[in-house]
Amino acid sequence: MRIPDAYPERAYTLASRRGRTILGLAGAPGTGKSTIARLLREALNSDAVVVFMDGFHKEPIADAISIAPDVPLVTTNSNHVLLGEEPWPPGEP
């Protein structure tokens, strides 16, 4: 899968902010959220980490994923963040 150049450019902009930013990717199952999160992490190298939320609601484990204090961008993905009224409201592009 190839993602548009604007995606890693936007992620880099978010990572360049002061402090830490959390980027949430939301969408229906099978739409490529995990793949996009992985590709963004690869594009940003050590400036990003991915926290996959698949299965989180079944058995969360405290401290299962270590995130170094100097990592500026945390990307997470889940269709669960879309829970709410149908139709799902649009997110920020």
C-alpha positions as CSV (number, residue, x, y, z in Angstrom):
1,M,0.0,0.0,0.0
2,R,1.2,3.5,-0.9
3,I,0.0,6.4,1.1
4,P,-0.3,10.0,-0.2
5,D,2.8,12.1,0.4
6,A,0.6,14.5,2.5
7,Y,0.2,11.8,5.2
8,P,3.8,11.6,6.4
9,E,4.2,15.3,5.8
10,R,1.3,16.0,8.1
11,A,2.6,13.5,10.7
12,Y,6.0,15.1,10.6
13,T,4.3,18.5,11.3
14,L,2.5,17.0,14.2
15,A,5.8,15.4,15.5
16,S,7.5,18.8,15.3
17,R,5.1,20.4,17.8
18,R,6.2,21.1,21.3
19,G,5.4,18.2,23.6
20,R,3.7,15.0,22.5
21,T,0.8,14.7,20.0
22,I,-1.5,11.7,19.7
23,L,-2.7,11.0,16.2
24,G,-5.8,8.8,16.1
25,L,-6.7,7.0,12.9
26,A,-10.3,6.0,12.7
27,G,-12.3,4.0,10.2
28,A,-14.3,0.9,9.6
29,P,-12.6,-2.5,9.9
30,G,-10.4,-3.4,7.0
31,T,-9.8,0.2,5.7
32,G,-6.1,0.2,6.2
33,K,-5.8,2.0,9.6
34,S,-3.0,-0.3,10.9
35,T,-1.1,-0.2,7.6
36,I,-1.2,3.6,7.5
37,A,-0.1,3.8,11.2
38,R,2.8,1.4,10.4
39,L,3.9,3.3,7.3
40,L,3.8,6.6,9.2
41,R,6.0,5.2,11.9
42,E,8.4,3.9,9.3
43,A,8.5,7.4,7.6
44,L,9.2,9.2,10.9
45,N,11.6,6.6,12.3
46,S,12.2,7.2,16.0
47,D,9.9,10.3,16.1
48,A,6.8,8.1,16.2
49,V,5.4,5.0,17.9
50,V,2.3,3.1,17.2
51,V,-0.1,1.9,19.9
52,F,-2.5,-0.6,18.3
53,M,-5.8,-0.7,20.0
54,D,-7.1,-3.9,18.4
55,G,-8.2,-6.1,21.2
56,F,-7.7,-3.4,23.9
57,H,-11.3,-3.7,25.0
58,K,-10.9,-7.5,25.6
59,E,-7.9,-7.6,27.9
60,P,-6.0,-4.4,28.5
61,I,-2.6,-4.8,30.1
62,A,-1.1,-1.9,32.0
63,D,2.4,-0.9,30.7
64,A,2.3,-3.4,27.9
65,I,3.7,-0.8,25.5
66,S,6.7,1.3,26.5
67,I,6.9,4.8,25.0
68,A,10.1,6.8,25.5
69,P,9.6,10.2,27.0
70,D,11.2,11.9,24.0
71,V,8.9,10.3,21.3
72,P,6.8,13.3,20.0
73,L,4.1,11.4,18.1
74,V,2.0,8.5,19.2
75,T,-0.2,7.1,16.5
76,T,-3.2,4.9,17.5
77,N,-5.9,3.3,15.5
78,S,-9.2,1.8,16.2
79,N,-12.7,1.8,14.8
80,H,-13.8,2.0,18.5
81,V,-13.1,5.7,18.5
82,L,-16.0,6.1,16.1
83,L,-18.6,4.8,18.5
84,G,-21.4,7.2,18.8
85,E,-24.4,8.1,16.8
86,E,-24.8,6.7,13.4
87,P,-23.8,7.8,10.9
88,W,-20.3,8.3,12.3
89,P,-19.3,11.9,12.4
90,P,-16.4,12.8,10.1
91,G,-13.0,13.3,11.7
92,E,-10.4,16.0,11.0
93,P,-8.5,15.2,7.8
